[in-house]
Amino acid sequence: MLDITIDTIKNVMTNDGMFIANYPLSPRKFNFSGKEMFDHFKNHFNTVELIHGSISNPVFLLKDKRN
């Protein structure tokens, strides 16, 4: 389901678009750590930045979708 959600986000983004995603400690639907989620986003987006919180409770800025 995560990859379907990411694909949906990418499909509505323009090439210079940005998306803010949070990964709160609770509730979590996956057993991913914040670092694992960061790495997963890096597989789909050119730019992934931690813009708020901490790596265990992150808010990410995702940019530059990959085609």
Backbone bond lengths (Angstrom), bond angles and torsions (degrees), N, CA, C in turn:
res aa  C-N    CA-C-N  psi(-1)  N-CA   C-N-CA  omega(-1)  CA-C   N-CA-C  phi
1 M - - - 1.446 - - 1.534 111.48 -
2 L 1.327 117.48 -34.48 1.464 120.59 -179.79 1.519 111.03 -60.17
3 D 1.319 117.15 -46.58 1.470 119.46 -178.79 1.525 111.72 -66.62
4 I 1.315 118.18 -32.87 1.475 120.81 175.41 1.521 109.75 -64.40
5 T 1.326 116.71 -42.91 1.470 120.87 178.23 1.521 110.78 -63.38
6 I 1.330 117.21 -44.82 1.469 120.89 178.57 1.522 110.73 -62.38
7 D 1.319 117.77 -42.42 1.476 120.76 177.65 1.518 111.10 -62.01
8 T 1.317 118.09 -38.69 1.470 121.83 177.74 1.519 110.58 -63.40
9 I 1.326 116.72 -44.02 1.470 120.97 177.44 1.513 110.04 -60.32
10 K 1.318 117.42 -47.84 1.465 121.24 -178.55 1.525 111.94 -62.72
11 N 1.320 117.00 -35.44 1.461 120.71 -178.85 1.521 113.16 -67.77
12 V 1.323 117.78 -26.06 1.467 119.42 179.87 1.528 112.45 -97.50
13 M 1.334 117.17 -8.98 1.464 120.60 178.86 1.525 110.81 -79.45
14 T 1.313 115.12 144.58 1.453 119.09 168.39 1.528 107.21 -82.26
15 N 1.326 118.17 168.95 1.462 120.66 -177.99 1.516 113.27 -62.19
16 D 1.326 117.24 -24.68 1.470 119.34 177.34 1.532 111.11 -107.12
17 G 1.330 116.48 19.02 1.447 121.62 -177.58 1.515 113.53 -74.78
18 M 1.331 114.81 164.98 1.453 122.43 178.19 1.520 108.37 -134.34
19 F 1.321 115.29 151.27 1.461 121.09 177.13 1.520 108.00 -140.29
20 I 1.329 116.38 135.12 1.457 121.13 177.36 1.526 107.32 -104.65
21 A 1.333 115.41 127.76 1.464 121.50 -178.84 1.519 109.39 -128.19
22 N 1.317 115.97 129.79 1.455 118.34 173.48 1.522 109.22 -104.95
23 Y 1.318 115.56 154.29 1.458 121.96 178.42 1.527 107.07 -132.59
24 P 1.334 116.42 79.05 1.467 120.24 -174.13 1.525 112.08 -67.62
25 L 1.302 115.05 158.58 1.463 120.20 178.53 1.530 112.02 -63.71
26 S 1.334 116.17 -32.45 1.453 119.58 -178.41 1.520 109.05 -148.29
27 P 1.295 118.96 136.56 1.464 126.39 -7.48 1.521 110.12 -82.69
28 R 1.300 116.80 148.00 1.466 122.72 174.30 1.517 108.19 -116.35
29 K 1.313 114.76 129.42 1.458 120.10 -179.53 1.529 111.96 -89.40
30 F 1.339 116.61 -10.29 1.457 122.07 -178.74 1.523 108.58 -123.12
31 N 1.280 116.56 160.97 1.462 120.86 175.58 1.524 111.30 -93.16
32 F 1.324 117.25 20.38 1.463 121.36 178.66 1.519 109.86 -74.41
33 S 1.324 115.42 141.17 1.465 119.66 168.11 1.529 107.43 -78.40
34 G 1.315 116.54 171.16 1.455 119.95 175.58 1.515 111.75 -59.66
35 K 1.336 116.86 -39.25 1.473 121.44 178.30 1.527 110.90 -65.32
36 E 1.322 117.09 -40.90 1.467 119.99 177.85 1.522 111.17 -65.14
37 M 1.330 117.51 -37.00 1.465 120.28 177.01 1.525 110.20 -67.13
38 F 1.327 116.60 -41.51 1.464 121.15 175.66 1.526 109.67 -55.90
39 D 1.329 117.26 -49.55 1.462 121.71 -179.87 1.527 111.40 -62.48
40 H 1.320 117.14 -38.26 1.466 120.37 178.72 1.529 110.49 -64.36
41 F 1.328 116.75 -44.38 1.464 119.79 176.63 1.525 111.11 -61.78
42 K 1.340 118.02 -37.25 1.472 121.42 179.29 1.528 111.67 -61.84
43 N 1.320 117.47 -24.46 1.466 120.85 176.16 1.526 112.11 -73.00
44 H 1.318 117.03 -15.98 1.463 121.17 -174.97 1.527 114.03 -115.81
45 F 1.326 118.07 -22.44 1.458 122.38 -175.53 1.518 110.04 -129.32
46 N 1.331 116.53 146.00 1.467 120.94 177.77 1.517 112.25 -67.81
47 T 1.322 116.95 -36.95 1.454 121.75 -176.19 1.518 109.97 -123.95
48 V 1.321 115.52 123.71 1.462 122.59 174.04 1.521 106.13 -130.98
49 E 1.337 116.06 118.57 1.464 120.71 -178.97 1.519 109.97 -122.88
50 L 1.310 116.31 139.55 1.458 121.98 170.18 1.523 106.17 -81.65
51 I 1.337 117.20 113.20 1.467 119.57 -174.91 1.524 113.30 -109.07
52 H 1.333 116.96 -10.32 1.458 119.74 -179.86 1.521 108.34 -162.05
53 G 1.303 116.20 159.01 1.454 120.59 178.23 1.514 111.12 76.42
54 S 1.311 115.27 -149.90 1.464 122.17 -179.94 1.516 108.25 -131.54
55 I 1.318 117.58 173.01 1.461 119.86 -179.06 1.528 111.14 -65.01
56 S 1.332 118.42 -23.31 1.465 119.38 177.06 1.529 112.47 -84.71
57 N 1.322 117.90 -20.26 1.463 123.77 179.98 1.529 108.38 -139.84
58 P 1.355 116.92 65.73 1.459 120.93 -166.77 1.521 115.62 -88.54
59 V 1.331 113.09 158.03 1.462 122.99 163.81 1.522 105.02 -122.63
60 F 1.331 116.14 122.32 1.453 122.31 -175.15 1.525 111.48 -107.57
61 L 1.317 115.74 147.74 1.456 122.79 168.17 1.522 106.62 -108.00
62 L 1.321 115.97 121.93 1.473 122.98 -178.29 1.513 107.97 -109.96
63 K 1.319 116.75 129.52 1.482 120.96 -178.99 1.517 110.18 -139.04
64 D 1.336 113.85 167.83 1.461 122.38 171.28 1.512 111.77 56.97
65 K 1.309 115.48 72.66 1.459 118.92 -177.41 1.520 111.07 -59.78
66 R 1.303 115.61 148.42 1.464 122.21 174.89 1.509 107.74 -95.85
67 N 1.315 115.88 139.48 1.461 119.20 -179.79 1.512 110.75 -89.41
